[in-house]
Amino acid sequence: MKKILRLLAFALIALVFIGTFVFLYMNSRPTHTSYDELTPTVRDLRRTTIVTGKIEPRDEVAVKPQISGIISQLHKQAGDHVEAGEVIATVKVIPDMQSLSSAESRVRLAQINLDQARIDYDRQRQLYDKGLIAANDYEKTRQAYLQAEQERAAAQDALEVVRDGVSSSNASASSTLVRSTISGIILDIPVKVGNSVILSNTFNDGTTIATVADMSDLIFRGNIDETEVGRLHVPMDMDITIGALQDLHFTAALEYISPKATEANGANQFEIKASISLPDTLDATTIRSGYSAAAQIILAEARQVLTLPEGAIEFSGDSTFVYVRKDAGDAATYERRHVTTGLSDGINIEILSGLAASDHVRGSIRTEMSN
């Protein structure tokens, strides 16, 4: 047993010795350093930024009632198209008891006056027919009778308005019929049948019956960082991509840049708006209000310019350099050369001067072990 243990110990020592020798040998082998070489390329460069935001209709109108009451009927639902003046809902009026009592009293008084005026008129007409009174007296009595009729009709209309919200003489223009003020798509109807609604007044904004918008006139609304807002100008083309519709791209024209910044997550942001141009073949109902979207904006552009990958550039203070090959073959040497750079898209950079299209530029290092 002791003999076996000794053999194992000797084998372990020999394995450690051999491993150390191999490790030292591999590290002592000379290395050969070479470089990937790059040649300048003529291409278009664009410096872009992405702004996130939402798609919204330019005009979104809240339709509110002209009278307080209870929703008795909804004639439309969200998603329906409505024309200006089309009825969306009907409001049932809950009358104020004091106003109702006053209106009823006015009707009774007007009826009494009308009955008396009719009696006077009938009496005067009989006398006038017999030639017993002058025409002037007869006309005064007739005028008083006609005025009493109009007062009775006006009192009845006032009672119907207080009681029902609409009178029989103006039912088509009733304030109980809530109508759309613009043509468009109904985005939302936040009320239900039976809900109480109030009209807008000095103390409150009133109840919104429906929200209507023209979905054929859309804008992109987003925010851009203060470091890039200085490069924007109106008008400026933008490419819009909607998150829910990846295959659809729209063009837009920048039309508004906020003069005041708002702070978001510790950074100053400026609101921008752009008018979207929808293709004629696209159904307006495809785009929904509130869709998340991204706008790509070209901040700067250079066409058909000499470029290099930005990783091949050495930056030293305000100066930039590249290493250009002097000799061919494996023993190639490189000289450090000053170049003037221009636009960068984050991957490639424009070379304005100091380099020719035929030059070979040192790229990344490639290290190999010698045989």
C-alpha positions in Angstrom: 0.0 0.0 0.0 2.9 2.4 0.9 4.5 1.6 -2.4 1.4 2.6 -4.4 1.2 5.9 -2.5 4.8 6.7 -3.3 4.2 6.0 -7.0 1.2 8.3 -7.0 3.2 11.0 -5.3 6.0 10.7 -7.9 3.4 10.8 -10.7 1.8 14.0 -9.3 5.2 15.7 -9.0 6.1 14.7 -12.5 2.8 16.1 -13.9 3.3 19.4 -12.1 6.8 19.7 -13.5 5.8 18.9 -17.0 2.9 21.4 -16.9 5.2 24.2 -15.6 7.6 23.5 -18.4 4.9 23.7 -21.1 3.5 26.9 -19.6 6.9 28.6 -19.5 7.7 27.4 -23.1 4.4 28.8 -24.5 5.0 32.2 -22.8 8.5 32.4 -24.0 7.5 32.0 -27.7 7.9 35.3 -29.7 4.8 37.0 -30.9 4.1 38.7 -34.2 2.0 41.8 -34.2 0.0 42.8 -37.3 -2.9 45.1 -38.1 -6.1 45.0 -40.0 -6.0 47.5 -42.8 -8.8 49.8 -43.9 -9.2 51.8 -47.0 -11.4 55.0 -47.1 -14.8 54.5 -48.6 -17.1 57.0 -50.4 -20.6 57.0 -48.9 -23.4 59.1 -47.6 -23.4 60.1 -44.0 -26.3 61.1 -41.8 -26.4 62.2 -38.3 -29.9 61.4 -36.9 -31.8 61.4 -33.7 -34.9 59.6 -32.5 -37.7 61.4 -30.7 -40.4 59.4 -29.0 -43.9 60.7 -28.7 -47.5 60.1 -29.6 -49.9 60.5 -32.6 -52.7 62.9 -31.8 -55.5 64.6 -33.8 -54.9 68.3 -34.3 -58.4 69.2 -33.3 -60.0 67.3 -30.4 -63.3 68.7 -29.2 -65.2 67.9 -25.9 -68.9 68.0 -26.6 -70.9 69.2 -23.6 -74.6 69.7 -22.9 -76.4 73.0 -23.0 -78.7 72.0 -20.2 -78.4 70.0 -17.0 -80.3 66.7 -16.6 -80.0 63.0 -17.0 -78.8 61.1 -20.1 -82.0 59.4 -21.5 -80.5 58.0 -24.7 -77.2 57.7 -26.5 -77.5 57.7 -30.3 -73.8 57.0 -31.0 -70.8 55.0 -29.7 -67.1 55.5 -29.6 -65.6 54.9 -33.1 -68.6 56.2 -35.0 -68.3 58.9 -37.6 -70.4 62.0 -37.0 -71.1 65.1 -39.0 -71.3 68.6 -37.4 -74.8 69.0 -36.0 -75.6 65.3 -35.7 -77.2 64.2 -32.5 -75.0 62.2 -30.1 -77.2 62.0 -27.0 -80.5 63.1 -25.5 -80.8 64.7 -22.1 -83.9 64.5 -19.9 -84.4 67.6 -17.9 -85.1 67.3 -14.1 -87.0 70.6 -13.4 -86.4 72.8 -10.5 -89.6 72.8 -8.5 -89.6 76.6 -7.7 -89.1 77.4 -11.4 -91.8 74.9 -12.4 -94.3 76.4 -10.0 -93.6 79.9 -11.2 -94.0 78.8 -14.9 -97.3 77.1 -14.1 -98.6 80.2 -12.3 -97.6 82.3 -15.3 -99.6 79.9 -17.6 -102.7 80.2 -15.3 -102.5 84.0 -15.2 -102.0 84.2 -19.0 -105.1 82.0 -19.5 -107.2 84.2 -17.3 -106.1 87.3 -19.2 -106.8 85.5 -22.5 -110.3 84.5 -21.4 -111.2 88.1 -20.4 -109.7 89.5 -23.6 -111.8 87.0 -25.7 -115.0 88.1 -23.9 -114.1 91.8 -24.5 -113.3 91.1 -28.1 -116.5 89.2 -28.8 -118.6 92.0 -27.2 -116.8 94.8 -29.1 -117.1 92.8 -32.4 -120.9 92.5 -32.0 -121.2 96.3 -31.3 -118.9 97.1 -34.2 -120.9 94.9 -36.6 -124.1 96.9 -35.6 -122.2 100.2 -36.1 -122.5 101.2 -32.5 -118.8 101.8 -31.9 -116.0 103.3 -33.9 -113.4 101.2 -35.7 -110.6 102.5 -33.6 -112.2 101.1 -30.4 -112.8 97.8 -32.1 -109.1 97.5 -33.3 -107.8 98.3 -29.8 -109.9 95.4 -28.3 -108.8 93.1 -31.1 -105.1 94.0 -30.5 -105.4 93.3 -26.8 -107.0 89.9 -27.6 -104.1 89.0 -30.0 -101.5 90.0 -27.4 -103.2 87.9 -24.7 -103.0 84.9 -27.1 -99.3 85.4 -27.7 -98.7 85.8 -23.9 -100.5 82.5 -23.3 -98.4 80.7 -26.0 -95.2 82.2 -24.6 -96.1 81.1 -21.0 -96.9 77.6 -22.3 -93.5 77.4 -24.1 -91.7 78.6 -21.0 -93.5 75.9 -18.9 -92.5 73.2 -21.4 -88.9 74.3 -21.4 -88.7 74.3 -17.6 -90.6 70.9 -17.3 -89.2 69.1 -20.4 -86.3 71.1 -21.6 -87.9 71.6 -24.9 -91.1 73.3 -26.2 -93.3 72.0 -28.9 -92.6 75.1 -31.0 -88.8 74.6 -31.2 -88.4 70.8 -30.8 -85.9 70.5 -33.7 -83.5 73.0 -32.0 -83.9 71.6 -28.5 -81.1 72.1 -26.0 -81.9 68.5 -24.8 -80.3 67.2 -28.0 -76.6 67.1 -27.6 -75.0 67.6 -31.1 -71.5 67.3 -32.4 -69.9 70.6 -33.0 -67.4 69.2 -35.7 -67.3 66.4 -38.2 -65.0 63.5 -37.2 -64.6 60.3 -35.3 -66.0 59.9 -31.8 -63.0 59.0 -29.7 -64.8 58.5 -26.4 -68.2 58.7 -24.7 -67.5 58.8 -21.0 -71.2 58.8 -19.9 -73.9 56.2 -19.8 -77.6 56.3 -20.0 -78.9 57.4 -16.5 -75.8 59.5 -15.7 -76.5 63.0 -14.5 -74.9 65.8 -16.5 -74.5 69.5 -16.0 -73.9 72.4 -18.4 -70.8 74.5 -18.3 -70.9 77.6 -16.2 -68.8 80.0 -14.2 -68.2 77.4 -11.4 -67.5 74.2 -13.4 -66.4 73.0 -16.8 -69.6 71.0 -17.3 -69.9 67.3 -18.2 -68.2 65.9 -21.3 -70.7 63.9 -23.3 -68.3 62.9 -26.1 -64.9 63.6 -27.5 -64.8 64.1 -31.2 -61.7 64.6 -33.5 -60.9 64.8 -37.1 -58.6 61.8 -37.6 -57.6 62.8 -41.1 -55.6 65.7 -39.7 -53.0 64.2 -37.3 -49.9 65.5 -35.6 -46.9 64.0 -33.9 -46.2 65.3 -30.4 -42.9 64.5 -28.7 -40.0 65.9 -26.6 -36.4 66.4 -27.6 -33.3 66.9 -25.4 -31.8 70.4 -25.0 -28.5 69.1 -26.5 -30.2 68.5 -29.8 -33.0 71.1 -30.0 -30.6 73.7 -31.3 -30.1 71.7 -34.5 -33.8 71.7 -35.3 -35.6 74.3 -37.5 -39.1 74.8 -38.9 -39.9 73.2 -41.3 -37.9 70.0 -41.1 -38.7 66.6 -42.5 -39.2 63.7 -40.2 -39.8 60.0 -40.7 -42.5 58.6 -38.4 -42.8 55.0 -37.3 -45.8 53.8 -35.2 -45.0 51.2 -32.6 -48.2 49.2 -33.2 -47.8 49.4 -37.0 -44.2 48.5 -37.7 -44.7 48.2 -41.5 -46.1 51.7 -41.9 -43.9 54.8 -42.2 -45.2 58.3 -42.6 -43.5 61.6 -43.4 -44.0 64.6 -41.2 -43.0 68.2 -41.3 -41.8 69.9 -38.1 -44.1 72.9 -37.4 -43.5 73.8 -33.7 -40.7 73.9 -31.3 -41.6 75.0 -27.7 -39.7 78.1 -26.6 -39.7 76.8 -23.0 -38.2 73.7 -21.6 -39.8 71.2 -19.2 -37.8 69.1 -16.8 -38.1 65.3 -17.1 -36.0 62.8 -15.2 -33.5 65.6 -14.4 -33.0 66.7 -18.1 -34.5 69.7 -19.9 -36.9 68.6 -22.7 -38.5 70.8 -25.4 -41.9 69.8 -26.9 -42.1 69.5 -30.6 -45.1 69.1 -33.0 -45.1 67.8 -36.6 -47.8 67.6 -39.2 -48.2 64.1 -40.5 -48.9 63.4 -44.2 -51.0 60.3 -44.5 -51.0 58.3 -47.8 -54.2 58.6 -49.8 -54.5 54.8 -49.8 -54.6 54.6 -46.0 -57.9 54.4 -44.2 -58.0 57.1 -41.6 -59.5 54.6 -39.1 -56.3 52.6 -39.2 -54.5 55.3 -37.1 -55.8 55.6 -33.5 -55.4 58.6 -31.2 -52.6 58.0 -28.7 -50.5 55.6 -30.7 -46.9 55.6 -29.5 -44.5 56.7 -32.3 -40.9 57.4 -33.0 -39.7 60.2 -35.2 -36.3 60.0 -36.9 -34.9 63.4 -37.6 -31.8 64.0 -39.8 -29.8 66.6 -37.9 -26.9 66.7 -40.5 -26.1 65.1 -43.8 -23.1 64.7 -46.2 -23.4 63.0 -49.5 -20.7 61.0 -51.3 -17.9 61.9 -48.9 -14.7 60.1 -48.0 -15.1 58.1 -44.8 -13.3 55.8 -42.4 -14.6 53.8 -39.5 -14.4 56.0 -36.4 -12.4 53.3 -34.6 -9.4 54.0 -36.9 -9.2 57.6 -35.8 -6.8 58.7 -33.0 -8.2 61.7 -31.1 -5.6 63.9 -29.4 -7.1 67.0 -27.9 -8.7 68.9 -30.8 -6.6 67.1 -33.4 -7.2 63.8 -35.2 -4.7 61.4 -36.6 -4.5 58.1 -38.6 -1.7 55.7 -39.2 -1.1 55.2 -43.0 1.0 52.3 -44.4 4.4 53.2 -45.8 5.7 49.7 -47.0 4.0 46.7 -48.4 4.3 43.1 -47.1 4.5 41.6 -43.6 7.1 44.2 -42.6 4.8 47.1 -43.3 5.4 50.2 -41.3 2.9 53.0 -40.6 3.3 56.8 -40.3 1.2 59.0 -38.1 -0.7 61.5 -40.3 -2.9 64.4 -39.3 -6.4 64.5 -40.9 -9.3 66.8 -40.7 -12.6 65.2 -39.9 -16.2 66.2 -40.4 -19.6 64.7 -39.8 -19.9 61.4 -37.9 -22.8 59.1 -37.6 -21.4 57.2 -34.7 -19.9 54.4 -36.8 -18.2 56.2 -39.7 -16.6 59.6 -39.9 -16.1 62.0 -42.7 -12.5 62.7 -43.8 -12.2 66.3 -45.1 -8.5 66.4 -45.8 -5.2 64.5 -45.2 -6.1 61.2 -46.7 -6.6 59.8 -50.2 -8.9 57.1 -51.3 -5.9 54.9 -52.2 -4.3 55.0 -48.8 -4.2 52.0 -46.5 -5.0 52.9 -42.9 -4.0 50.9 -39.9 -7.0 49.4 -38.1 -7.3 47.1 -35.1 -4.3 45.1 -33.8 -4.0 41.4 -34.6 -1.4 39.5 -32.5 -0.2 36.0 -33.6 2.3 33.5 -32.0 5.4 32.8 -34.1 6.1 29.1 -35.0 
